[in-house]
Amino acid sequence: MSTLKHVIIAATLFLTTAAAAFAADPIRRGAITETRDGRVRCGIEVLRSEELPGAPIYQNRVRTTLLVNAPGRAPFETTVVRLIPWQVPPPRQGQRMTVLCDPESFSFPVFF
């Protein structure tokens, strides 16, 4: 009987923690569909990524092709070239993320 109690307590703690973590992220839970400054939730998927030569010391230059899914618009591809610190892993093919973006200019925050 005590084993069943331990399983129930562990499951309850896990579900409570998972629900709290999900509720703490306003973008993922869908609470923010549009902010006061007009930004909306956009889904981004990395299609291709490569490291380029010519980066300053302790940085990597990365070119990434992204598939952007903005609400109310057709999905489109865009290419981003950024400098990232050498400690940060470069984006990987298939990586997905939801970020806030500006639909007027489609400018994105640095997510990698």
N, C-alpha and C positions, 0 to 999 in steps of 0.2 A: 504494500500500500504506500509506503514512503517513496518508492521509486516513481509511482504515478504522480505523486504530489510534486516531486522534483521536476518531472517532465512538464507538468502544467505550469509551474512557476517559471521555468526557463522559457517556455513558449510565450507566456504572457509578457515577460520582460523583453524578449526579442521583438514581438509585435509592437509593443509600446515604444521601444527605441526606434524601430523602423518607421513607425507613423510620425514620431517627433522629428526625425531627420527629414522625412518627406515634407512635412508641414513647414519646416524651417526654410526651405528653398522656394521663394515666391515665383521664380521663373519656371521651375520644373512642374510645380503643382498647377500652373495655369492661372494664378491669381493676377499676374500682370499680363494683360493682353495689349494694353497701350498705356504708356506713361504720359505725364503732363507735357513733356517736350516732344511728343509725337512718335517716340520709338515704339516698335512692336517686336513680338517674339519671332525670331527666324530660326529655322532649322538649318544647320550647316553640316555637310559631310565632306571629308577629305577624299578627293578622287586620286590625286597624285601629289607627291611631295619629294623634293630633292634638295640636297645641300649644294650650294654654289661656292665656287672659289672666290677669293678676294675679300674675305671678311676681316675686320680688325681683330687684333689679338683678344683672346678670351670671348669671342663671339662667333656665331655661325650665321651665314646668310642662307635663308631658306626660301625656296619658291614653292608655293603650294597652289594647286588648282582645287577650287571649292565648288560644290554644288549647293546653291542657296535656295531654300524653300521659304519664301515670304508669303504670308497670308494674303489671299486675294490676287496673287500674281503667279505667272507661270514660273516654274523652277528655271534657274539659269546658272551657268558656270562663270566663274571669275578667277583670275590669277592674282595672288598676293605675294609680294617679295618683302621679307622682313628680316631684320637682325634680331637674333635671340641670344641670350646668354648661353655659354657653352655648357652650363650645368643643366639646362632645360632640355628634355628630350624633344626632338623635332616631331611635328605631327606625322601620324602614320595613316596609310591608306585604310579607308573604312572607318576612321574615327568620326564620331558624331557628337554634336553639341547643340544646345539651344542657347542663343544669345539675344540680347536686345539690339536691334539695328534700326537705322533711320531709313524708312522706305523712300524718302525723297532723294537722298543721295546714295543710299546703300553703303554707308560707311559703317565699318564694323569695329568693335573693340579688339584689341590684341588678345586672342584666345590661346595662342601657342607660344 
